[in-house]
């Protein structure tokens, strides 16, 4: 997976692009170079053959019957010829078989309009040089020398040249790729720094900014564009936070007044029928109060402006209060709750923000009521562990209620409140059961006895 992502990286793509361009250019240039060099070597080889043949011919100028001594690698034939015909009067014994009468087949090349005095012919492994010169002792005739050369060494030189060019091109491409990777890494280093910095930026009302250079290049423009986008995001979060704060504060006062009036009416009420209606309204007002409190806390968390006012709280009182406040939800869902508290720790006290802890406990209970399977009781246990207390809530999952997709706001809020207090909240879910555990350390900093 790492290798796959590396090959997809911009660094590798840039390096591979440079290497591919270099390979194409090198291939074309080296092909031209090889063509030029091989042609030059071919001309030099043929010229050398003709030069050696001409050296023999010079020795025959005075007397063509005086056969000169040649080197071991110079098998020759000597002919006396004229236009259209030739007579061989000497052939060295090691002259290649099968080419004894080659000259009569090509003699016309001497007597074309160009009136050549020399030319070469190449076969698979041999190259033949043909030179002529007018004979001084045989009127109207030419002395023609045919010299044979094995071209294997010449072919091997051309093959070695081609292999060297291929090897040098391949090596140059690999070096080019390595240098391109290094260059791309250096060039993209500022972008990588921007990426790491961007990853560390969290949405809030006061977000960090990316560093901006004064070079005026594309990277500087990218940083400026990102910072402008962060400005807009930050402004949107601030507007949202202000709206939640304003709406929550505006709603809390009338809800509190409604709650107080309902309690007063219920205390003075004599008719049972009206009492049922008022209690239903009271439950809905209580529910609205919890929602408004959660929205206000959400706005404060998003704005990172939340503060805590810790006081000594009894955990059993907190649990009983929240069970009572969420009774309306339990009644509506038809759920039953089994509460078990270890008697050794029922009076355990800890330092916490009362409003936020109430929000945490109520959200945990409402989540169980809302998505639980009412066929079995919801289990709520408070027990002690090593250096901590653990409150666990376990419920069966209702397949019907599970289809009602929640936004996860309640659990998210619970986790944030837990983090603020230094507690740990964890959840587990299987196919049919859901459990949540709140762990409260019992150290001196968190607890009071």
Secondary structure, 3 states (H helix, E strand, C coil): CHHHHHHCCHHHHHHHHHHHHHHHHHHHHHHHHHHHHHHHHHHHHHHHHHHHHHHHHHHCCCCCCCCCCCCCCCEEEEEEEECCEEEEEEECCCCCCCCCCHHHHHHHHHHCCCCCCEEEEECCCEEEEEEEEECCCCCCCEEEEEEEEECHHHHHHHHHHHHHHHHHHHHHHHHHHHHHHHHHHHHHHHHHHHHHHHHHCCCCCCCCCCCCCCCCCHHHHHHHHHHHHHHHHHHHHHHHHHHHHHHHHHHHHHHHHHHHHHHHHHHHCCCHHHHHHHHHHHHHHHHHHHHHHHHHHHHHHHHCCCCCCEEEEEHHHHHHHHHHHCHHHHHHHCCCEEEEECCCCCCCEEEEEHHHHHHHHHHHHHHHHHHECCCCCEEEEEEEECCEEEEEEEEEECHHHHCCCCCCHHHHHHHHHHHHHCCEEEEEECCCEEEEEEEEECCCCCEEC
